[in-house]
C-alpha cells in the first residue's frame, strides 16, 4: 500500500516554495486545515486519515497532516494539484 502525506504547508498561500508550498500560488489557499484537506482528498476519490498532533518539520506549531492511503497510480504532484483545485473551488 502506497501512502502519501499532505501537510497543510504544501497548500498554504502564506508559505513560499522554500517554506514548503508545493502547488502553484494561484491554487494555494490561506491557512488550509487538515479537515478541509481530508474532505478534498475524499472528494477526489481517496481515503484520508487525519493525524492532528503531527508537526511539519519546517514549522514549530502542530497543524496536523493528512495521510492518503492507496493513491494508486496518481503521482503526489497530481494528487496535490487535484486537492488544491478542490480547496480553491470551495473557498472561492
N, C-alpha and C positions, 0 to 999 in steps of 0.2 A: 504494500500500500504506500502510495506516494503522498506525503504531507507537505503542504505549502503553508508558510506562516505569513500573515499580513499584519504588520504593525501599523497603528494609526499614522505614524510619521511618514509612511510610504505615500499617503494620500492627502497629507496636510498642506494646505496652501501657504501656511506660515513658515514652513520648512524649506530650506534651499536644497539643492541636489546634494551638497556636501553634508547637510544635516540629516539626510535620509530620504527625502522625497524621491519617488521612483516613477511618477507619472508626470505628464506634461502639466505645466502650470494652469493651462486652461481647463483641465479636467480635475485638478485638485480642489478640495473644499476646505473651508476653515474649520479647524478643530473637529475632525470626524471622531465619532465614538465607536467603541467596539460593537455596541448594539446595532448601530447603523451599518457598519461593515458586515456584520453577520447576516443582517437582513438582506443586504445587497448580494452577498455570496449565495444565499438561499434562492434569491430571485434569478440569479444566473444559472442555478441548477446544481449546486454542490452542497454538501453537508458542511456545516460550520460548528466549531466548538470554541466557546469564548473562555479565555484564561485571563481573568480580571487582575490578578496580582503581578503579572509579568511586567518588567520594565525594559524598554528598548535600550540597548547598550549605549546609545549616544545621548540618552536623556537621564534625568535624575528622578523624575516623578513617575510612578507607575500609571500607565494609561491602559494596560492590558494588551492583549493580542488576540487574533482570530486564527485558529488552525483550520485549514481547509483540507478535509480528508478525501483522498482518492480523486484528485482533479483530472485523472485520465490523461489524455493526450495534450491538454491545454498547457502551454508554457506559462511560467509565472508572469511574464510581461503581458500576455494575452488576458490572463485572469485579472491582473491589476487594472488593465485598461477597461475591461467589462465592468468591474466593480466600481471604478471611478466614474464611468459614464452613468451608471445607475445612481450613484450618490449625487452627482451634479444634477441629474434629472429630478430627483425627489426634493433636493434642496432648492432648485431653480425657481 
